[in-house]
Amino acid sequence: MGRYIVPILFWTIIAAVAMLLAVSAGKQTKTPNEILSPFQTEEALPGGTVTDSNGQQASLDDLIKPNTLVVFWNIHCDECQQTLRDVQDFTEGQPGVNVLLINQRNTAKEVLEKLAEYQITLPNYFDQTGEAFTAWQSTMPGVFFVDQKKKTILRFPGRPSKEHYDSLGEVYFSMKVK
């Protein structure tokens, strides 16, 4: 009986490796468009009013330029912290990508301290009333991409992955993201 253990173990390992190779060979890499397709939408730009760190009101229609990532966040949201870093990494050195951070219901002092702690240098506005958050039907974090025609064409509920940012760069900016 003992002489059968080694051959059985050997063939079991061979079969397991063969199955793993077959499964991995069957997986196909998705194209950037396929990666982004679950998040595609074509909506008119939602409205809303936000304030800057001096308390001056501004309309989102005026602040949002073509090719803008709009990011809703809060200092108490753990996923938001990484989202802010991911967005900053994505936009560094990428001409043509605009960013508008919109903080939900934190004080300017709290936000400026957190942005300094996170080493985020992107422009930030405040939505103290929740008007913009509601108009955009956002999640926390919520990331939206507004295209050349100023339409919301991508809606990411929660934190997008590096694969999403890479695909966004390739599809809308014809660039490979580092």
TISE-652624 format. One record per residue: y negated, x negated, z negated of N, C-alpha, C, CB in turn. Coordinates in steps of 0.05 Angstrom, whole numbers, padded with zeros to 5 digits, always signed. Glycine has a CB too. Layout:
// TISE-652624
YXZYXZYXZYXZ...
// end
This chain:
// TISE-652624
+00024-00017+00000+00000+00000+00000-00025-00017+00000+00000+00019-00024-00024-00039-00016-00048-00057-00018-00055-00070+00008-00042-00078-00038-00035-00074+00026-00042-00087+00051-00057-00069+00070-00016-00096+00064-00058-00043+00065-00073-00024+00082-00102-00022+00074-00059+00003+00081-00109-00030+00050-00137-00026+00040-00157-00042+00057-00139-00035+00011-00151-00067+00063-00170-00083+00078-00174-00072+00106-00160-00112+00079-00153-00065+00121-00157-00054+00148-00171-00027+00147-00130-00051+00162-00165-00010+00128-00178+00016+00126-00208+00012+00120-00165+00033+00104-00214-00006+00102-00242-00012+00095-00257-00023+00119-00244-00032+00071-00244-00041+00134-00256-00053+00158-00262-00032+00178-00236-00074+00170-00243-00015+00184-00248+00006+00205-00268+00027+00196-00221+00019+00212-00269+00032+00170-00289+00051+00159-00317+00040+00163-00284+00056+00129-00321+00014+00158-00347+00001+00162-00354+00001+00191-00347-00028+00151-00335-00005+00209-00340-00005+00238-00349+00023+00247-00315-00014+00253-00335+00043+00238-00342+00071+00245-00370+00078+00235-00321+00090+00234-00377+00070+00211-00403+00077+00200-00425+00063+00216-00405+00069+00170-00421+00038+00223-00441+00023+00239-00444+00036+00266-00433-00007+00241-00422+00043+00279-00423+00056+00305-00438+00083+00304-00394+00061+00316-00434+00098+00283-00448+00123+00280-00478+00119+00276-00436+00140+00256-00485+00099+00260-00514+00093+00256-00527+00084+00282-00517+00071+00235-00513+00068+00298-00524+00059+00323-00527+00082+00343-00506+00037+00335-00508+00100+00343-00509+00123+00361-00532+00141+00353-00483+00139+00360-00537+00146+00327-00559+00163+00318-00586+00150+00325-00557+00168+00288-00589+00124+00320-00614+00111+00326-00619+00109+00356-00615+00083+00314-00599+00106+00372-00602+00105+00401-00610+00132+00412-00576+00096+00414-00603+00154+00398-00610+00181+00408-00639+00189+00402-00592+00201+00395-00652+00174+00383-00679+00180+00377-00698+00170+00399-00687+00168+00349-00717+00186+00406-00736+00178+00426-00763+00175+00413-00737+00198+00450-00778+00155+00422-00805+00151+00412-00823+00173+00424-00815+00123+00419-00839+00185+00407-00858+00205+00416-00882+00192+00429-00866+00224+00393-00894+00206+00448-00919+00196+00460-00942+00204+00441-00923+00208+00489-00965+00191+00444-00988+00198+00428-00995+00228+00430-01012+00181+00435-00993+00239+00454-01000+00268+00457-00980+00285+00442-01000+00275+00487-00954+00277+00442-00934+00292+00427-00938+00290+00397-00906+00282+00434-00948+00267+00388-00953+00264+00359-00977+00281+00350-00960+00234+00353-00997+00284+00367-01020+00300+00360-01017+00330+00366-01044+00290+00375-00999+00337+00383-00997+00365+00391-00995+00386+00369-00974+00369+00410-00980+00381+00347-00979+00401+00326-01006+00406+00312-00958+00392+00304-01025+00389+00316-01051+00391+00302-01073+00400+00321-01058+00365+00290-01065+00406+00346-01086+00413+00366-01095+00442+00362-01075+00409+00394-01120+00445+00367-01133+00471+00366-01157+00469+00384-01141+00480+00336-01168+00491+00392-01193+00490+00407-01211+00512+00395-01188+00493+00438-01227+00504+00377-01244+00522+00363-01274+00515+00366-01237+00524+00333-01291+00535+00367-01319+00529+00366-01325+00515+00340-01336+00555+00369-01345+00499+00340-01353+00484+00316-01361+00503+00294-01376+00464+00322-01346+00502+00271-01355+00519+00249-01382+00510+00238-01333+00518+00226-01396+00529+00227-01422+00522+00216-01420+00511+00188-01440+00546+00216-01443+00512+00175-01444+00503+00147-01468+00486+00142-01419+00488+00140-01476+00486+00117-01499+00470+00109-01490+00451+00087-01522+00488+00099-01498+00426+00088-01492+00406+00068-01518+00393+00059-01472+00385+00080-01516+00376+00038-01540+00362+00029-01534+00332+00029-01549+00371+00001-01555+00316+00032-01552+00287+00029-01554+00279+00000-01572+00272+00047-01553+00253-00005-01554+00244-00033-01581+00248-00046-01547+00214-00034-01602+00255-00030-01628+00261-00041-01633+00291-00045-01650+00250-00022-01612+00307-00038-01614+00336-00041-01626+00350-00017-01630+00342-00065-01631+00336+00005-01642+00349+00029-01620+00363+00044-01656+00327+00047-01625+00388+00051-01605+00403+00066-01604+00396+00095-01610+00433+00063-01581+00398+00107-01577+00392+00135-01555+00410+00146-01570+00362+00141-01558+00419+00171-01539+00435+00184-01517+00417+00196-01552+00453+00206-01492+00426+00193-01470+00410+00205-01473+00409+00236-01443+00422+00197-01483+00431+00247-01487+00431+00277-01505+00407+00285-01500+00457+00286-01525+00401+00268-01543+00379+00275-01531+00351+00268-01569+00382+00259-01514+00350+00248-01503+00324+00239-01480+00315+00256-01495+00326+00211-01464+00334+00266-01440+00326+00280-01446+00320+00309-01419+00349+00279-01439+00296+00316-01442+00286+00344-01415+00288+00358-01454+00257+00344-01415+00284+00385-01389+00284+00399-01372+00261+00388-01394+00280+00429-01346+00265+00388-01326+00246+00379-01330+00239+00350-01327+00220+00396-01329+00259+00333-01334+00255+00304-01309+00264+00289-01358+00271+00295-01302+00248+00269-01282+00255+00249-01298+00267+00226-01265+00231+00240-01291+00292+00219-01303+00305+00196-01282+00305+00174-01313+00335+00203-01289+00294+00151-01269+00291+00129-01280+00305+00104-01264+00261+00124-01265+00325+00094-01271+00338+00069-01255+00324+00047-01265+00369+00070-01269+00318+00025-01255+00303+00003-01268+00310-00024-01256+00273+00009-01253+00301-00045-01262+00305-00072-01253+00281-00089-01252+00332-00084-01268+00272-00109-01261+00248-00124-01236+00252-00140-01284+00240-00142-01228+00276-00146-01204+00281-00162-01179+00285-00146-01209+00306-00179-01181+00281-00120-01159+00284-00101-01148+00256-00094-01168+00299-00075-01123+00250-00104-01111+00224-00099-01107+00218-00069-01084+00222-00113-01099+00238-00054-01095+00235-00025-01121+00229-00011-01082+00260-00013-01143+00239-00022-01169+00235-00010-01177+00205-00010-01191+00251-00024-01171+00192-00032-01178+00163-00034-01165+00148-00011-01168+00152-00061-01140+00152-00006-01127+00137+00016-01137+00147+00043-01096+00141+00014-01143+00172+00045-01154+00182+00070-01180+00168+00077-01158+00213+00069-01197+00165+00057-01223+00152+00062-01218+00123+00072-01240+00152+00037-01200+00109+00060-01194+00082+00068-01182+00081+00096-01174+00068+00048-01164+00100+00102-01152+00102+00129-01173+00107+00150-01131+00124+00130-01192+00125+00144-01213+00132+00164-01231+00107+00168-01230+00156+00154-01238+00094+00146-01255+00070+00149-01241+00049+00165-01263+00059+00121-01215+00044+00160-01200+00025+00175-01199+00032+00205-01171+00022+00164-01195+00058+00210-01193+00067+00238-01220+00063+00253-01186+00097+00239-01242+00068+00240-01268+00068+00253-01281+00040+00255-01286+00086+00240-01272+00021+00238-01284-00005+00239-01280-00018+00266-01273-00023+00217-01301-00026+00279-01299-00039+00304-01291-00021+00327-01280-00061+00303-01292+00005+00324-01284+00024+00345-01309+00038+00354-01263+00044+00335-01322+00028+00375-01347+00042+00385-01340+00070+00395-01360+00026+00407-01358+00088+00390-01355+00115+00400-01342+00134+00380-01338+00114+00424-01334+00124+00357-01322+00142+00337-01343+00146+00315-01296+00130+00325-01351+00171+00311-01369+00177+00289-01354+00190+00266-01391+00197+00300-01365+00187+00242-01352+00198+00218-01372+00213+00201-01338+00176+00202-01364+00235+00191-01380+00250+00172-01362+00258+00148-01393+00276+00185-01367+00245+00126-01352+00251+00101-01367+00274+00088-01349+00226+00082-01353+00293+00078-01365+00316+00064-01350+00319+00037-01364+00342+00080-01365+00312+00016-01353+00314-00011-01356+00342-00021-01366+00294-00030-01335+00352-00033-01335+00379-00044-01339+00379-00074-01308+00393-00037-01362+00388-00082-01368+00395-00110-01368+00372-00131-01349+00415-00119-01374+00348-00123-01378+00327-00142-01408+00319-00142-01360+00302-00136-01417+00307-00163-01445+00300-00164-01450+00275-00147-01454+00295-00193-01475+00271-00139-01481+00248-00122-01475+00222-00137-01511+00249-00114-01480+00222-00162-01475+00197-00178-01445+00191-00178-01485+00201-00207-01428+00211-00183-01399+00208-00184-01389+00198-00157-01385+00234-00191-01400+00210-00135-01391+00204-00108-01399+00175-00101-01402+00223-00088-01424+00168-00106-01433+00141-00099-01418+00120-00114-01463+00139-00104-01411+00125-00139-01394+00106-00154-01367+00104-00142-01392+00116-00184-01354+00126-00135-01327+00125-00123-01327+00111-00096-01316+00154-00121-01347+00117-00080-01349+00105-00053-01352+00074-00056-01372+00116-00037-01368+00066-00076-01371+00037-00081-01344+00025-00091-01393+00032-00101-01331+00039-00109-01305+00030-00119-01284+00028-00097-01295+00049-00141-01284+00048-00079-01265+00048-00056-01274+00029-00034-01261+00076-00046-01298+00019-00035-01310+00002-00014-01313+00017+00012-01294-00023-00010-01322+00042+00010-01326+00059+00034-01356+00058+00041-01316+00088+00029-01362+00053+00066-01390+00051+00075-01397+00072+00095-01395+00023+00087-01381+00092+00098-01385+00114+00117-01406+00134+00106-01359+00128+00124-01420+00148+00124-01440+00167+00115-01427+00191+00100-01457+00177+00138-01439+00199+00078-01428+00220+00062-01449+00242+00057-01417+00209+00035-01440+00266+00058-01457+00289+00051-01442+00306+00030-01463+00307+00076-01456+00325+00019-01446+00341-00004-01445+00370+00003-01462+00336-00029-01423+00383-00005-01420+00412-00002-01416+00423-00030-01395+00419+00016-01438+00427-00044-01437+00436-00072-01429+00465-00075-01464+00432-00085-01434+00481-00055-01428+00510-00057-01401+00517-00046-01450+00526-00042-01389+00500-00030-01364+00506-00017-01367+00521+00009-01347+00522-00036-01392+00524+00018-01397+00539+00043-01384+00526+00067-01427+00541+00048-01388+00499+00070-01377+00485+00093-01346+00484+00091-01389+00456+00095-01336+00479+00068-01307+00478+00063-01294+00504+00071-01301+00472+00033-01307+00526+00064-01296+00553+00071-01299+00558+00101-01311+00574+00055-01322+00551+00112-01326+00556+00141-01306+00541+00158-01355+00548+00149-01300+00517+00149-01281+00500+00164-01252+00506+00157-01287+00471+00160-01248+00524+00138-01221+00530+00128-01205+00505+00122-01206+00548+00149-01218+00487+00107-01206+00461+00102-01186+00461+00080-01228+00442+00095-01171+00439+00079-01153+00433+00057-01165+00409+00043-01123+00427+00067-01152+00398+00023-01162+00375+00009-01141+00353+00009-01171+00382-00019-01144+00331+00023-01165+00326+00042-01161+00342+00068-01167+00296+00049-01182+00345+00083-01181+00358+00109-01195+00340+00129-01194+00386+00108-01181+00334+00151-01193+00316+00171-01193+00332+00198-01176+00290+00174-01216+00332+00211-01220+00346+00236-01231+00327+00256-01238+00371+00232-01223+00330+00281-01235+00314+00303-01250+00333+00321-01213+00298+00318-01275+00326+00325-01293+00341+00343-01296+00325+00368-01321+00348+00329-01291+00337+00392-01291+00322+00417-01319+00319+00430-01272+00335+00436-01319+00310+00454-01344+00306+00470-01360+00332+00473-01337+00294+00497-01345+00354+00475-01359+00380+00479-01367+00393+00453-01341+00398+00495-01363+00378+00431-01369+00388+00404-01352+00413+00397-01399+00395+00402-01327+00411+00404-01307+00431+00396-01288+00418+00377-01291+00444+00421-01278+00433+00357-01258+00422+00339-01232+00423+00354-01257+00439+00312-01220+00400+00360-01195+00400+00376-01171+00391+00360-01199+00383+00400-01175+00377+00337-01153+00369+00320-01159+00377+00291-01147+00339+00323-01140+00389+00278-01142+00397+00250-01118+00386+00235-01144+00429+00247-01124+00367+00218-01103+00355+00201-01105+00366+00173-01104+00324+00201-01086+00383+00165-01086+00392+00137-01073+00371+00120-01071+00420+00134-01088+00359+00103-01078+00337+00087-01084+00310+00100-01048+00340+00083-01070+00290+00091-01076+00263+00100-01061+00255+00125-01069+00243+00078-01075+00249+00147-01062+00239+00171-01049+00211+00166-01082+00238+00195-01028+00205+00181-01015+00179+00178-01028+00159+00198-00985+00182+00184-01020+00134+00195-01030+00113+00213-01021+00120+00242-01018+00086+00205-00998+00132+00245-00988+00140+00271-01007+00161+00284-00960+00152+00269-01019+00178+00268-01038+00198+00278-01064+00184+00287-01044+00219+00257-01074+00165+00271-01098+00151+00279-01094+00134+00303-01108+00133+00255-01071+00121+00305-01064+00105+00329-01064+00123+00354-01037+00091+00326-01052+00146+00351-01050+00165+00374-01078+00175+00381-01031+00188+00367-01094+00181+00361-01121+00191+00366-01137+00169+00382-01136+00197+00339-01134+00144+00374-01147+00123+00388-01138+00120+00417-01143+00097+00374-01112+00122+00421-01102+00120+00448-01109+00143+00466-01071+00117+00447-01107+00167+00456-01112+00191+00472-01141+00196+00477-01100+00216+00459-01158+00194+00457-01186+00202+00460-01205+00178+00464-01195+00217+00436-01197+00154+00458-01214+00131+00461-01202+00109+00478-01221+00120+00434-01179+00114+00490-01165+00096+00508-01163+00068+00496-01179+00094+00535-01156+00067+00470-01153+00041+00457-01129+00040+00439-01179+00034+00441-01117+00017+00438-01096+00013+00418-01109+00006+00392-01076-00010+00428-01100+00019+00371-01112+00014+00344-01096-00008+00331-01111+00040+00327-01111-00027+00319-01098-00050+00306-01082-00041+00282-01118-00070+00297
// end
